[in-house]
Amino acid sequence: MSKRVVITGSTRGIGNGLAREFLKRGCSVAISGRSTDSVATTVAELGEYYGETKVCGIACDITDPAALQRLWDCAAEAFGGADVWINNAGMSIERKPLWEQSDEALEGLVTTNLTGVIFGSKVAIRNMLAQGGGQVWSTEGFGSDGATQTGMVAYGSTKRAVRYVQKGLRKDTANTPVQICTVSPGIVVTDLLTSDYDLTSEQWEKSKKIFNILGDEVHTVTPWLVEHILATDKSGVRVAWLTRRKAFGRFMTAAFNRRDLFAGVEES
């Protein structure tokens, strides 16, 4: 099913993997990221492989509503609009107690992970109402379900808040042609996952054991996510890769299915 898709934070990681999978299925995709150069490089690469008319993109500060509107306009000019908008862009910070975090790091985290979702949703919904409908997806992460962990107060709070945003938006859009949905990739090996760890620390060694049981690589997760996103036709859907049942099964079979997802990361 060919759809017009906008993905924030799609020059690398999960966002880039989603973009590639949508393009493989004949969709048109608008790419965005912080860097003009990285967006240009990504658009050129994907355009060469999937067709220049299938890809567009601009650098976008997701905490700036005007920049998000320009991202919508990019999709509108290239594809005539957007059927799917995915609030994917996010960041993490070093895992340590809240009082040891810098003010700058905390501000950047909250504005990216929460303010960006709120502004992105506002821009997408406003334009989708004008065009007659569409779907707005936001990405969950650790803390969305209320789970807590040492050193994760700020990050987990933003992701918990995203779940509230989604629930509230479903009520606000209940009598409109706009659908509000959620995507939960689970634990995926990306820069976002590893950047807040000291890879030589004891904490990393402990966390890595869990990640190797529950984690997956981008190319494993994103095809499944995209298939289910494209199959969604109602509001309130949550597409989740790592379910409780799947996690339980992995722990039960961990002794017979040893993996090392981080060998390349630690060597680099």
Secondary structure, 3 states (H helix, E strand, C coil): CCCEEEECCCCCHHHHHHHHHHHHCCCEEEEEECCHHHHHHHHHHHHHHHCHHHEEEEECCCCCHHHHHHHHHHHHHHHCCCCEEEECCCCCCCCCCHHHCCHHHHHHHHHHHHHHHHHHHHHHHHHHHHHCCEEEEEECCCCCCCCCCCCCHHHHHHHHHHHHHHHHHHHHCCCCCEEEEEEECCCECCHHHHCCCCCCCHHHHHHHHHHHHHCECHHHHHHHHHHHHHHCCCCCCEEECCCHHHHHHHHHHHHHCCCCCCHHHHHC
